[in-house]
Amino acid sequence: MNIRTFGLPMAMAAFLALSGCSTPTVVTLQNGTQYLTEDMPKTKTKDGFFEFEDISGAKVKVRADEVSTIRKED
């Protein structure tokens, strides 16, 4: 069997399976600021903060009492 015949469909299937793993999420703060993330943020840490990475790759750490909502993007 030719590698092109077998390898390309397998690579496409793996790519499609991995692309379904992320859940775009919107984090809204009390002051109205919104952050779009690729995945659901980590749960609140022991020190009372949410930590996540926005879609531009910036690491964000906000106090839990500043967060208004965390919801999946429509």
ZISULUR-V53763 format. One record per pair of residues at least 12 apart in sequence whose ideal C-beta (glycine too) atoms are under 8 Angstrom apart, sorted by sequence separation. I is the first residue (numbers start at 1). J is the second residue. If there is no record, write none. Layout:
BEGIN
i:I j:J
i:I j:J
END
This chain:
BEGIN
i:24 j:36
i:25 j:37
i:49 j:61
i:50 j:62
i:24 j:37
i:25 j:38
i:39 j:52
i:49 j:62
i:50 j:63
i:24 j:38
i:25 j:39
i:27 j:41
i:49 j:63
i:50 j:64
i:25 j:40
i:37 j:52
i:38 j:53
i:48 j:63
i:49 j:64
i:22 j:38
i:23 j:39
i:25 j:41
i:37 j:53
i:48 j:64
i:22 j:39
i:23 j:40
i:35 j:52
i:37 j:54
i:38 j:55
i:48 j:65
i:50 j:67
i:36 j:54
i:37 j:55
i:35 j:54
i:36 j:55
i:44 j:64
i:50 j:70
i:27 j:50
i:27 j:52
i:35 j:60
i:41 j:70
i:40 j:70
i:27 j:60
i:29 j:62
i:27 j:62
i:30 j:65
i:31 j:66
i:30 j:66
i:29 j:66
i:30 j:67
i:36 j:73
i:29 j:67
i:30 j:68
i:28 j:67
i:29 j:68
i:27 j:67
i:28 j:68
i:28 j:69
i:27 j:69
i:28 j:70
i:26 j:69
i:27 j:70
i:28 j:71
i:26 j:70
i:25 j:70
i:26 j:71
i:25 j:71
i:26 j:72
i:25 j:72
i:26 j:73
i:24 j:72
i:25 j:73
i:23 j:72
i:24 j:73
END
